[in-house]
Structures are given as C-alpha cells and as structure tokens.
Amino acid sequence: MSAHSTYDMLRHMADSWGLLVMLLVFVTLALWPFRPGARRRNDEAANLIFKDDHDGE
C-alpha cells in the first residue's frame, strides 16, 4: 500500500464516515440537556446566577 493510496483511503473515510460521526456527536450533545432526569441539574444551573453569596444574612 503506497502513501498515495493511504491518503485516498483516509480521505474517503473522512468524507463519508467522518460526516456521519460528527452529525451523531452534534445530535447527542444537542439533545443531552433534554434527557430524563436532567431537569433538576438544568434548573439549578439556570438559577445559579440569582444565588447570592450572602443569602440569609
């Protein structure tokens, strides 16, 4: 296997499977906050900016 054919093979793999892998990673990361059981952590993160260091004093 020559260096040129290795390059062609890797380029073909990146053109076909690389796009699919990047799409799957994007969809997974985009849907991750909406999974069941994430509501409590998302609510805490959303309200974190309203928490003061001196609450209750």
Distance bins in CASP14 RR format, pairs under 12 A and 6 or more apart:
PFRMAT RR
TARGET T0000
AUTHOR 0000-0000-0000
RMODE 2
METHOD distances of the structure
MODEL  1
1 7 0 0 0 0 0 1 0 0 0 0 0
1 8 0 0 0 0 0 1 0 0 0 0 0
1 9 0 0 0 0 1 0 0 0 0 0 0
1 10 0 0 0 0 0 1 0 0 0 0 0
2 8 0 0 0 0 1 0 0 0 0 0 0
2 9 0 0 0 0 0 1 0 0 0 0 0
3 9 0 0 0 0 0 1 0 0 0 0 0
3 10 0 0 0 0 0 1 0 0 0 0 0
4 10 0 0 0 0 0 1 0 0 0 0 0
4 11 0 0 0 0 0 1 0 0 0 0 0
5 11 0 0 0 0 0 1 0 0 0 0 0
5 12 0 0 0 0 0 1 0 0 0 0 0
6 12 0 0 0 0 0 1 0 0 0 0 0
6 13 0 0 0 0 0 1 0 0 0 0 0
7 13 0 0 0 0 0 1 0 0 0 0 0
7 14 0 0 0 0 0 1 0 0 0 0 0
8 14 0 0 0 0 0 1 0 0 0 0 0
8 15 0 0 0 0 0 1 0 0 0 0 0
9 15 0 0 0 0 0 1 0 0 0 0 0
9 16 0 0 0 0 0 1 0 0 0 0 0
9 17 0 0 0 0 0 1 0 0 0 0 0
10 16 0 0 0 0 0 1 0 0 0 0 0
10 17 0 0 0 0 0 1 0 0 0 0 0
10 18 0 0 0 0 0 1 0 0 0 0 0
11 17 0 0 0 0 0 1 0 0 0 0 0
11 18 0 0 0 0 0 1 0 0 0 0 0
12 18 0 0 0 0 0 1 0 0 0 0 0
12 19 0 0 0 0 0 1 0 0 0 0 0
13 19 0 0 0 0 0 1 0 0 0 0 0
13 20 0 0 0 0 0 1 0 0 0 0 0
13 21 0 0 0 0 0 1 0 0 0 0 0
14 20 0 0 0 0 0 1 0 0 0 0 0
14 21 0 0 0 0 1 0 0 0 0 0 0
14 22 0 0 0 0 1 0 0 0 0 0 0
15 21 0 0 0 0 0 1 0 0 0 0 0
15 22 0 0 0 0 0 1 0 0 0 0 0
16 22 0 0 0 0 0 1 0 0 0 0 0
16 23 0 0 0 0 0 1 0 0 0 0 0
17 23 0 0 0 0 0 1 0 0 0 0 0
17 24 0 0 0 0 0 1 0 0 0 0 0
18 24 0 0 0 0 1 0 0 0 0 0 0
18 25 0 0 0 0 1 0 0 0 0 0 0
18 26 0 0 0 0 0 1 0 0 0 0 0
19 25 0 0 0 0 0 1 0 0 0 0 0
19 26 0 0 0 0 0 1 0 0 0 0 0
20 26 0 0 0 0 0 1 0 0 0 0 0
20 27 0 0 0 0 0 1 0 0 0 0 0
21 27 0 0 0 0 0 1 0 0 0 0 0
21 28 0 0 0 0 0 1 0 0 0 0 0
22 28 0 0 0 0 0 1 0 0 0 0 0
22 29 0 0 0 0 0 1 0 0 0 0 0
23 29 0 0 0 0 0 1 0 0 0 0 0
23 30 0 0 0 0 0 1 0 0 0 0 0
24 30 0 0 0 0 0 1 0 0 0 0 0
24 31 0 0 0 0 0 1 0 0 0 0 0
25 31 0 0 0 0 0 1 0 0 0 0 0
25 32 0 0 0 0 0 1 0 0 0 0 0
26 32 0 0 0 0 0 1 0 0 0 0 0
27 34 0 0 0 0 0 1 0 0 0 0 0
28 34 0 0 0 0 0 1 0 0 0 0 0
28 35 0 0 0 0 0 1 0 0 0 0 0
29 35 0 0 0 0 0 1 0 0 0 0 0
31 38 0 0 0 0 0 1 0 0 0 0 0
32 38 1 0 0 1 0 0 0 0 0 0 0
32 41 0 0 0 0 0 1 0 0 0 0 0
32 42 0 0 0 0 0 1 0 0 0 0 0
33 39 0 0 0 0 1 0 0 0 0 0 0
33 40 0 0 0 0 0 1 0 0 0 0 0
33 41 0 0 0 0 1 0 0 0 0 0 0
33 42 1 0 1 0 0 0 0 0 0 0 0
33 43 0 0 0 0 0 1 0 0 0 0 0
33 45 0 0 0 0 1 0 0 0 0 0 0
33 46 0 0 0 0 0 1 0 0 0 0 0
34 42 0 0 0 0 1 0 0 0 0 0 0
35 41 0 0 0 0 0 1 0 0 0 0 0
35 42 0 0 0 0 1 0 0 0 0 0 0
36 42 0 0 0 0 0 1 0 0 0 0 0
37 43 0 0 0 0 0 1 0 0 0 0 0
38 44 0 0 0 0 0 1 0 0 0 0 0
38 45 0 0 0 0 1 0 0 0 0 0 0
38 46 0 0 0 0 0 1 0 0 0 0 0
39 45 0 0 0 0 0 1 0 0 0 0 0
39 46 0 0 0 0 0 1 0 0 0 0 0
40 46 0 0 0 0 0 1 0 0 0 0 0
40 47 0 0 0 0 0 1 0 0 0 0 0
41 47 0 0 0 0 0 1 0 0 0 0 0
41 48 0 0 0 0 0 1 0 0 0 0 0
42 48 0 0 0 0 0 1 0 0 0 0 0
43 50 0 0 0 0 0 1 0 0 0 0 0
44 50 0 0 0 0 0 1 0 0 0 0 0
44 51 0 0 0 0 1 0 0 0 0 0 0
45 51 0 0 0 0 0 1 0 0 0 0 0
47 55 0 0 0 0 0 1 0 0 0 0 0
END
